[in-house]
Amino acid sequence: MRHSFGKTIVISLGGSVAFPDGINSRFLLEFRNVIEGFVKQGKKFVIVVGGGGICRVYQRAAAEIAPITDDDKDWIGIYATRFNASLVRSIFGARAHPLLIQEPRKMKKLSHPVTFAGGWKPGWSTDFMATMLAADFGAKEVINIGKPRFVYDKNPDAHQGAKPFRELRWKEYRAQMPKKWTPGFHAPVDPVAAKFCEKHNMKMFVVGANLKNLASLLKGEEFEGTIIQ
């Protein structure tokens, strides 16, 4: 499979790979190097960073102390994503916009080669923020970097014979997923983002955490992953 990207590329960077149980410094260094290589070719990136392990630590701690609502859990997650996004933004130095995008439709123009965001509101994951920002800046697709290398017909962690899909329609994908978002939801693309992508004819590339594979995708070469469209 091959794909040709426009000037602006939107990435949903999963906390499960960048911040699994701590800070994955080696991955972040290699990620920065890949992105900077394409910045030198004139590409611009909008990167939305997930919460990862630290998000779950804070959510669990709060729930152990007192009953908390799903909105409370989501807000904890949102601030975790913003903290993580601030860290990743800092390693890009002057190439990165100094401020995070806090909500869609607020930034009208990308003034820097790389711009970062975290979560926005309760009720969905950073996937939805990424799709909203793709719509804002005219991108027709989002690259989803996370733990799963493909979308599978079953959970590959629980089923050894899980079948990977190379291509899926949004209708097929959404039929496999719960209809409602809950904090801590685990799936390649959350249900709110999936519904938005289907409505706006947006593609999602689920490509896993292999950065050589990411580079191949960005070059327009053959890559491994699932295209949902």
C-alpha positions in Angstrom: 0.0 0.0 0.0 1.1 3.5 -0.8 -0.2 7.0 -0.1 0.7 10.5 -1.1 0.3 13.2 1.7 -0.2 16.9 1.3 1.9 19.6 2.9 0.1 19.3 6.3 0.3 15.9 8.1 -1.7 15.1 11.3 -0.4 12.4 13.7 -2.2 11.0 16.7 0.8 9.8 18.8 -0.4 7.2 21.3 0.6 7.5 24.9 0.9 3.7 24.9 4.1 4.0 22.9 5.5 7.4 23.9 4.7 7.2 27.6 3.9 3.5 28.3 4.9 3.2 32.0 7.4 6.1 31.9 8.9 8.3 29.3 10.1 6.3 26.2 13.1 8.6 25.6 14.6 6.4 22.8 11.3 6.2 20.9 10.8 10.0 21.2 14.4 10.7 20.0 13.8 8.5 16.9 10.4 10.0 16.3 11.8 13.5 16.4 14.5 12.5 13.9 11.9 11.1 11.5 9.7 14.1 11.7 12.5 16.6 11.3 13.7 14.8 8.2 10.3 15.6 6.5 10.2 19.1 8.0 13.4 19.7 5.9 11.4 18.7 2.8 8.8 21.4 3.6 6.1 19.3 5.4 4.2 20.7 8.4 3.0 18.5 11.2 0.2 18.7 13.8 0.9 16.1 16.5 -1.7 15.2 19.1 -0.2 13.3 22.1 -2.0 10.7 24.2 -1.9 10.2 28.0 -0.2 6.8 28.4 0.7 5.2 31.7 0.8 8.4 33.8 -2.8 9.1 32.9 -3.9 5.7 34.3 -1.8 6.1 37.4 -3.5 9.4 38.3 -7.0 8.0 37.4 -6.5 4.9 39.6 -5.2 7.0 42.5 -8.2 9.3 42.4 -10.6 6.4 42.2 -9.0 4.6 45.2 -9.4 7.7 47.4 -13.0 8.6 46.5 -15.7 7.8 43.9 -15.0 10.0 40.8 -17.2 10.6 37.7 -16.2 9.6 34.2 -15.9 13.4 33.5 -13.3 13.6 36.3 -11.4 10.7 34.9 -11.4 12.3 31.4 -10.2 15.7 32.8 -7.3 13.9 34.5 -6.5 12.2 31.2 -6.8 15.5 29.3 -4.2 17.2 31.6 -1.9 14.2 31.3 -2.0 14.5 27.5 -1.2 18.2 27.7 1.7 17.6 30.0 3.0 14.8 27.7 2.5 17.0 24.6 4.5 19.8 26.3 7.4 17.4 26.9 7.4 16.2 23.2 7.0 19.8 22.0 10.1 20.9 23.9 12.4 18.4 22.2 11.7 20.0 18.8 13.1 23.3 20.0 12.5 26.3 17.7 10.8 24.2 15.0 7.8 23.8 17.3 5.1 26.3 18.1 5.6 27.5 21.7 2.0 26.9 22.7 -0.2 23.8 22.6 -3.5 23.9 20.6 -6.0 23.6 23.5 -9.1 23.3 21.3 -10.1 23.0 17.6 -10.9 26.0 15.4 -8.8 28.4 17.5 -5.6 28.4 15.4 -6.1 29.7 11.9 -2.7 29.1 10.5 0.3 26.9 11.2 3.2 29.3 11.8 5.7 26.7 12.7 6.8 23.4 11.1 5.5 21.4 14.1 2.5 22.1 16.3 1.3 20.1 19.3 -1.9 19.4 21.1 -3.3 17.2 23.8 -6.9 16.4 24.8 -9.8 18.9 24.6 -13.0 17.9 26.4 -14.4 14.9 28.2 -16.2 12.4 26.1 -13.5 11.3 23.6 -9.8 10.5 23.2 -7.0 12.4 21.5 -8.0 10.6 18.3 -11.0 12.9 18.0 -8.9 16.0 18.6 -6.6 14.8 15.8 -9.5 14.4 13.4 -10.9 17.8 14.3 -7.5 19.5 13.7 -7.1 17.6 10.4 -10.4 19.2 9.3 -9.2 22.6 10.5 -6.0 22.5 8.5 -7.2 20.8 5.4 -5.7 17.3 5.9 -7.7 14.4 4.5 -6.1 11.8 6.7 -4.7 11.1 10.2 -1.8 8.8 11.0 -2.4 6.8 14.2 0.8 5.7 15.9 0.0 3.3 18.8 0.5 -0.2 20.1 -1.5 -2.2 17.5 0.3 -2.5 14.1 -3.1 -3.1 12.4 -6.8 -3.2 13.1 -7.6 -6.8 13.9 -10.8 -8.8 13.9 -10.1 -9.8 17.5 -7.9 -8.5 20.3 -4.5 -9.7 19.3 -3.3 -9.8 22.9 -6.0 -12.3 23.8 -6.3 -14.2 20.6 -3.2 -15.6 18.9 -5.0 -16.1 15.6 -6.3 -12.6 15.3 -6.6 -11.6 11.7 -5.1 -8.2 10.6 -7.0 -6.1 8.1 -5.1 -4.1 5.4 -8.2 -2.0 4.5 -11.5 -1.4 6.1 -14.5 0.8 5.5 -15.6 3.0 8.4 -19.0 1.2 8.5 -17.2 -2.1 9.0 -14.8 -0.7 11.6 -17.6 1.0 13.6 -19.7 -2.3 13.6 -16.8 -4.0 15.6 -16.5 -1.2 18.2 -18.6 -0.1 21.1 -20.8 2.9 20.2 -20.0 4.9 23.3 -16.7 6.3 24.7 -15.7 5.4 28.2 -12.5 6.6 30.0 -9.7 4.2 29.4 -11.3 2.9 26.2 -8.8 0.8 24.2 -9.2 0.5 20.4 -7.1 1.8 17.5 -9.6 4.6 16.9 -12.2 5.8 19.4 -15.9 5.6 18.4 -16.4 9.4 18.4 -13.4 9.9 16.1 -14.6 7.0 13.8 -18.0 8.6 13.4 -16.4 12.0 12.5 -14.1 10.4 10.0 -16.9 8.5 8.3 -19.0 11.7 8.1 -16.1 13.8 6.6 -14.6 11.2 4.3 -11.4 11.2 6.3 -8.8 8.3 6.2 -7.1 6.9 9.2 -3.8 5.0 8.9 -3.2 2.6 11.8 0.6 1.9 11.6 1.9 0.8 14.9 5.0 2.1 16.6 7.7 1.1 14.1 9.3 4.4 13.0 10.9 2.9 9.9 7.4 1.9 8.8 6.2 5.5 9.6 9.0 6.9 7.4 8.1 4.5 4.5 4.4 5.7 4.8 5.5 9.4 4.7 7.8 8.8 1.7 4.9 7.3 -0.3 6.5 3.8 -0.1 5.0 0.5 0.8 4.1 0.3 4.5 2.5 -2.1 7.0 -0.8 -1.1 8.6 -4.5 -0.7 8.1 -6.2 2.1 6.1 -9.7 2.9 7.3 -11.7 5.0 4.9 
